[in-house]
């Protein structure tokens, strides 16, 4: 009886692994032009994000990042100092990390990498 129970559990485990890998590869969220429900509309400090469509012709350049893991981080984008919840060319600053900034462009996250200068 115990052998059958263990065998059943093992089969269920392998079936769940197979389904989870299938789901990760084949199930894709199609937003059909609507807001992505998996993107928060409020920043961690409570500011509401404006999710209006952004200017598609604008060029974003991350020039510097002041990163504080436990506090508020800042980025210099196109010569302007911004933090999470601010806007750059119609795009909301969503996340600031050590070497990249994530902006929301047309309700979709777009990552901009900090360009390193010099050797």
LOGUDO-600371 format. One record per residue (C-alpha): residue in one letter; chain; z, x, y. Coordinates in steps of 0.25 Angstrom, whole numbers, plus 5000, padded with zeros to 4 digits. Each point is the difference from the previous one (the first is absolute). Example, Ala and Ser with C-alpha at 12.3 -4.5 7.8 and 13.67 -1.06 7.14 Angstrom:
! residues 2
<atom r="A" c="A" zz="5031" xx="5049" yy="4982"/>
<atom r="S" c="A" zz="4998" xx="5006" yy="5014"/>
//
This chain:
! residues 119
<atom r="X" c="A" zz="5000" xx="5000" yy="5000"/>
<atom r="X" c="A" zz="5004" xx="5011" yy="5010"/>
<atom r="X" c="A" zz="4987" xx="5008" yy="4996"/>
<atom r="X" c="A" zz="4991" xx="4987" yy="5004"/>
<atom r="X" c="A" zz="5008" xx="4999" yy="5013"/>
<atom r="X" c="A" zz="4997" xx="5014" yy="5003"/>
<atom r="X" c="A" zz="4986" xx="4999" yy="4997"/>
<atom r="X" c="A" zz="4998" xx="4988" yy="5008"/>
<atom r="X" c="A" zz="5007" xx="5006" yy="5012"/>
<atom r="X" c="A" zz="4991" xx="5013" yy="4998"/>
<atom r="X" c="A" zz="4987" xx="4991" yy="5000"/>
<atom r="X" c="A" zz="5004" xx="4992" yy="5012"/>
<atom r="X" c="A" zz="5003" xx="5013" yy="5007"/>
<atom r="X" c="A" zz="4986" xx="5006" yy="4997"/>
<atom r="X" c="A" zz="4994" xx="4987" yy="5004"/>
<atom r="X" c="A" zz="5007" xx="5000" yy="5014"/>
<atom r="X" c="A" zz="4995" xx="5014" yy="5002"/>
<atom r="X" c="A" zz="4986" xx="4996" yy="4997"/>
<atom r="X" c="A" zz="5001" xx="4988" yy="5009"/>
<atom r="X" c="A" zz="5006" xx="5008" yy="5012"/>
<atom r="X" c="A" zz="4989" xx="5011" yy="5000"/>
<atom r="X" c="A" zz="4990" xx="4989" yy="4999"/>
<atom r="X" c="A" zz="5006" xx="4992" yy="5012"/>
<atom r="X" c="A" zz="5001" xx="5013" yy="5008"/>
<atom r="X" c="A" zz="4985" xx="5003" yy="4998"/>
<atom r="X" c="A" zz="4994" xx="4987" yy="5001"/>
<atom r="X" c="A" zz="5008" xx="4991" yy="5009"/>
<atom r="X" c="A" zz="4996" xx="5002" yy="5014"/>
<atom r="X" c="A" zz="5005" xx="4991" yy="5012"/>
<atom r="X" c="A" zz="4988" xx="4994" yy="5008"/>
<atom r="X" c="A" zz="5005" xx="4997" yy="5014"/>
<atom r="X" c="A" zz="4987" xx="4992" yy="5003"/>
<atom r="X" c="A" zz="5002" xx="5005" yy="5015"/>
<atom r="X" c="A" zz="5015" xx="4994" yy="5001"/>
<atom r="X" c="A" zz="5013" xx="5008" yy="5002"/>
<atom r="X" c="A" zz="5004" xx="5008" yy="4988"/>
<atom r="X" c="A" zz="5013" xx="4993" yy="4996"/>
<atom r="X" c="A" zz="5006" xx="5013" yy="4995"/>
<atom r="X" c="A" zz="5000" xx="5007" yy="5014"/>
<atom r="X" c="A" zz="5013" xx="4996" yy="5007"/>
<atom r="X" c="A" zz="4998" xx="4993" yy="5014"/>
<atom r="X" c="A" zz="5013" xx="5006" yy="5005"/>
<atom r="X" c="A" zz="5004" xx="5015" yy="5002"/>
<atom r="X" c="A" zz="5013" xx="5005" yy="4994"/>
<atom r="X" c="A" zz="5007" xx="5000" yy="5013"/>
<atom r="X" c="A" zz="4996" xx="4985" yy="5002"/>
<atom r="X" c="A" zz="4988" xx="5000" yy="5009"/>
<atom r="X" c="A" zz="4988" xx="4991" yy="4997"/>
<atom r="X" c="A" zz="4987" xx="5006" yy="4997"/>
<atom r="X" c="A" zz="4987" xx="4995" yy="5007"/>
<atom r="X" c="A" zz="4990" xx="4999" yy="4989"/>
<atom r="X" c="A" zz="4988" xx="4997" yy="5009"/>
<atom r="X" c="A" zz="4986" xx="5006" yy="4996"/>
<atom r="X" c="A" zz="4999" xx="5015" yy="5005"/>
<atom r="X" c="A" zz="4989" xx="5006" yy="5007"/>
<atom r="X" c="A" zz="4991" xx="5006" yy="4989"/>
<atom r="X" c="A" zz="4993" xx="5010" yy="5010"/>
<atom r="X" c="A" zz="5013" xx="5007" yy="5004"/>
<atom r="X" c="A" zz="5004" xx="5014" yy="4995"/>
<atom r="X" c="A" zz="5014" xx="5003" yy="4996"/>
<atom r="X" c="A" zz="5005" xx="5015" yy="5000"/>
<atom r="X" c="A" zz="5014" xx="5003" yy="4996"/>
<atom r="X" c="A" zz="5004" xx="5012" yy="5008"/>
<atom r="X" c="A" zz="5015" xx="5001" yy="4996"/>
<atom r="X" c="A" zz="5011" xx="4994" yy="4993"/>
<atom r="X" c="A" zz="5015" xx="5001" yy="5003"/>
<atom r="X" c="A" zz="5006" xx="4995" yy="4986"/>
<atom r="X" c="A" zz="5014" xx="4996" yy="4998"/>
<atom r="X" c="A" zz="5003" xx="4995" yy="4986"/>
<atom r="X" c="A" zz="5013" xx="4993" yy="5004"/>
<atom r="X" c="A" zz="4996" xx="4995" yy="5013"/>
<atom r="X" c="A" zz="4989" xx="4997" yy="5009"/>
<atom r="X" c="A" zz="4987" xx="5008" yy="4999"/>
<atom r="X" c="A" zz="4989" xx="5002" yy="5011"/>
<atom r="X" c="A" zz="4985" xx="5004" yy="4999"/>
<atom r="X" c="A" zz="4991" xx="5005" yy="5011"/>
<atom r="X" c="A" zz="4987" xx="4992" yy="4998"/>
<atom r="X" c="A" zz="4988" xx="5002" yy="5010"/>
<atom r="X" c="A" zz="5010" xx="5006" yy="5010"/>
<atom r="X" c="A" zz="5010" xx="4989" yy="4999"/>
<atom r="X" c="A" zz="5014" xx="5000" yy="4994"/>
<atom r="X" c="A" zz="5002" xx="4988" yy="4991"/>
<atom r="X" c="A" zz="5010" xx="4995" yy="4990"/>
<atom r="X" c="A" zz="5000" xx="4990" yy="4989"/>
<atom r="X" c="A" zz="4996" xx="4986" yy="5006"/>
<atom r="X" c="A" zz="4992" xx="5006" yy="5012"/>
<atom r="X" c="A" zz="4985" xx="4998" yy="5001"/>
<atom r="X" c="A" zz="4989" xx="5010" yy="5001"/>
<atom r="X" c="A" zz="4986" xx="4995" yy="5004"/>
<atom r="X" c="A" zz="5004" xx="4986" yy="4994"/>
<atom r="X" c="A" zz="5006" xx="5006" yy="4987"/>
<atom r="X" c="A" zz="5014" xx="4998" yy="4997"/>
<atom r="X" c="A" zz="5008" xx="5013" yy="4996"/>
<atom r="X" c="A" zz="5006" xx="4996" yy="4986"/>
<atom r="X" c="A" zz="5006" xx="5013" yy="4995"/>
<atom r="X" c="A" zz="5002" xx="5014" yy="5004"/>
<atom r="X" c="A" zz="5002" xx="5011" yy="4990"/>
<atom r="X" c="A" zz="5001" xx="5015" yy="5000"/>
<atom r="X" c="A" zz="4985" xx="5002" yy="5000"/>
<atom r="X" c="A" zz="4993" xx="4987" yy="5002"/>
<atom r="X" c="A" zz="5001" xx="4987" yy="5008"/>
<atom r="X" c="A" zz="4996" xx="4986" yy="4994"/>
<atom r="X" c="A" zz="4994" xx="4990" yy="5010"/>
<atom r="X" c="A" zz="4996" xx="4986" yy="4997"/>
<atom r="X" c="A" zz="4985" xx="4998" yy="5003"/>
<atom r="X" c="A" zz="4995" xx="4986" yy="4997"/>
<atom r="X" c="A" zz="5013" xx="4997" yy="4993"/>
<atom r="X" c="A" zz="4998" xx="5012" yy="4990"/>
<atom r="X" c="A" zz="5007" xx="5013" yy="5000"/>
<atom r="X" c="A" zz="4992" xx="5012" yy="5004"/>
<atom r="X" c="A" zz="5006" xx="5014" yy="4998"/>
<atom r="X" c="A" zz="4998" xx="5011" yy="5011"/>
<atom r="X" c="A" zz="5003" xx="5014" yy="4996"/>
<atom r="X" c="A" zz="5006" xx="5010" yy="5010"/>
<atom r="X" c="A" zz="4990" xx="5011" yy="5002"/>
<atom r="X" c="A" zz="5006" xx="5013" yy="4999"/>
<atom r="X" c="A" zz="4995" xx="5011" yy="5009"/>
<atom r="X" c="A" zz="5000" xx="5015" yy="4999"/>
<atom r="X" c="A" zz="5003" xx="5009" yy="4987"/>
//
